[in-house]
């Protein structure tokens, strides 16, 4: 890998982590305020939003593992990822709803990167990367795994 390719990968990872971190922070506090507004308090109110984020993270990691090892993605992981994304969107929309449809749309915005950043790349490496790796393995006389 060239220095330019490495710089692109590192800067992309830094950008994804930065955006995801900010979005997750905002999304967490939106969900926290919704949970508090509906009667929960204390530790329960603070932990409830983390269950959504944990669901998205865990299911994304299962999908990523399956993609990296060329395994079939478990149906449950797909469903739980979808459920987690819907739940985080719902919490963010509910937070902004008192301010009307525009408020709901603005409040929902942090949910997209927060919910999807875990699953970036979980569909596996791009086909060009696979072809490049196979070509390099053939050049080195190594078996293609």
C-alpha positions as CSV (number, residue, x, y, z in Angstrom):
1,X,0.0,0.0,0.0
2,X,1.4,3.4,-1.0
3,X,1.8,6.3,1.4
4,X,-1.0,8.1,-0.4
5,X,-3.4,5.1,0.0
6,X,-2.5,4.9,3.7
7,X,-3.1,8.6,4.2
8,X,-6.5,8.3,2.5
9,X,-7.5,5.3,4.7
10,X,-6.3,7.0,7.9
11,X,-8.0,10.3,7.1
12,X,-11.2,8.5,6.1
13,X,-11.2,6.5,9.3
14,X,-10.6,9.6,11.3
15,X,-13.5,11.4,9.6
16,X,-15.9,8.5,10.1
17,X,-14.9,8.3,13.8
18,X,-15.2,12.0,14.3
19,X,-18.6,12.3,12.7
20,X,-19.8,9.2,14.4
21,X,-18.6,10.3,17.8
22,X,-20.4,13.7,17.5
23,X,-23.5,12.1,16.1
24,X,-23.6,9.4,18.8
25,X,-23.2,12.0,21.5
26,X,-26.0,14.2,20.2
27,X,-28.2,11.2,19.5
28,X,-27.6,9.8,23.0
29,X,-28.8,13.0,24.6
30,X,-31.8,13.2,22.4
31,X,-32.8,9.7,23.4
32,X,-32.0,10.4,27.1
33,X,-34.3,13.5,27.0
34,X,-37.1,11.4,25.4
35,X,-36.8,8.7,28.0
36,X,-36.8,11.2,30.8
37,X,-39.9,13.0,29.4
38,X,-41.7,9.6,29.4
39,X,-41.2,8.9,33.1
40,X,-37.8,7.2,33.5
41,X,-35.1,8.8,35.8
42,X,-31.7,8.1,37.3
43,X,-29.6,5.2,36.1
44,X,-32.5,3.7,33.9
45,X,-32.8,7.0,32.0
46,X,-29.0,7.1,31.4
47,X,-28.7,3.5,30.4
48,X,-31.7,3.1,28.1
49,X,-30.2,5.1,25.2
50,X,-27.1,2.9,25.4
51,X,-29.2,-0.2,24.7
52,X,-30.1,1.1,21.3
53,X,-26.5,2.0,20.5
54,X,-25.3,-1.4,21.8
55,X,-27.8,-3.1,19.6
56,X,-26.6,-1.3,16.5
57,X,-22.9,-1.9,17.4
58,X,-23.3,-5.6,18.2
59,X,-25.3,-6.4,15.1
60,X,-22.9,-4.4,12.9
61,X,-19.9,-6.3,14.3
62,X,-21.6,-9.6,13.6
63,X,-22.3,-8.5,10.0
64,X,-18.7,-7.3,9.7
65,X,-17.3,-10.6,11.0
66,X,-19.5,-12.5,8.6
67,X,-18.4,-10.3,5.6
68,X,-14.7,-10.6,6.5
69,X,-14.9,-14.4,6.8
70,X,-17.1,-14.8,3.8
71,X,-19.9,-16.3,5.9
72,X,-23.6,-15.9,5.4
73,X,-24.9,-13.0,7.5
74,X,-27.2,-14.2,10.2
75,X,-30.8,-13.0,9.5
76,X,-31.1,-12.0,13.2
77,X,-28.2,-9.7,12.9
78,X,-29.7,-7.9,9.9
79,X,-33.1,-7.6,11.7
80,X,-31.5,-6.3,14.9
81,X,-29.4,-3.7,13.0
82,X,-32.6,-2.5,11.2
83,X,-34.4,-2.4,14.5
84,X,-31.6,-0.5,16.2
85,X,-31.5,2.1,13.3
86,X,-35.3,2.5,13.5
87,X,-35.2,2.9,17.3
88,X,-32.5,5.5,17.2
89,X,-34.3,7.4,14.4
90,X,-37.6,7.2,16.3
91,X,-35.9,8.6,19.5
92,X,-34.4,11.5,17.6
93,X,-37.6,12.3,15.7
94,X,-39.5,12.2,19.0
95,X,-37.1,14.6,20.5
96,X,-37.6,17.1,17.8
97,X,-41.3,16.5,17.2
98,X,-42.5,19.3,19.6
99,X,-40.9,21.7,17.2
100,X,-42.8,20.5,14.2
101,X,-41.8,18.5,11.2
102,X,-38.7,20.6,10.6
103,X,-37.7,20.2,14.2
104,X,-38.2,16.4,13.9
105,X,-36.1,16.3,10.7
106,X,-33.3,18.4,12.3
107,X,-33.3,16.2,15.4
108,X,-33.2,13.0,13.3
109,X,-30.1,14.1,11.4
110,X,-27.6,12.9,14.0
111,X,-29.1,9.4,14.0
112,X,-28.0,8.6,10.4
113,X,-24.2,8.7,11.0
114,X,-24.5,7.4,14.5
115,X,-26.5,4.4,13.4
116,X,-24.7,3.6,10.2
117,X,-21.0,4.3,11.0
118,X,-20.6,1.0,12.8
119,X,-21.7,-0.8,9.7
120,X,-19.4,1.1,7.3
121,X,-17.6,-1.5,5.2
122,X,-19.6,-4.4,6.6
123,X,-20.5,-5.6,3.1
124,X,-16.9,-6.6,2.7
125,X,-14.0,-5.2,0.7
126,X,-14.7,-3.6,-2.7
127,X,-14.4,-5.9,-5.7
128,X,-11.4,-4.0,-6.9
129,X,-9.6,-4.7,-3.7
130,X,-10.3,-8.4,-4.0
131,X,-9.1,-8.5,-7.6
132,X,-5.9,-6.6,-6.6
133,X,-5.2,-9.0,-3.7
134,X,-5.8,-12.0,-5.9
135,X,-3.4,-10.6,-8.5
136,X,-0.8,-9.9,-5.9
137,X,-1.1,-13.4,-4.4
138,X,-0.7,-14.9,-7.9
139,X,2.5,-12.8,-8.4
140,X,3.9,-14.1,-5.2
141,X,2.9,-17.7,-6.0
142,X,0.7,-17.8,-2.9
143,X,-2.7,-19.6,-2.8
144,X,-5.7,-17.4,-3.0
145,X,-7.8,-17.9,0.1
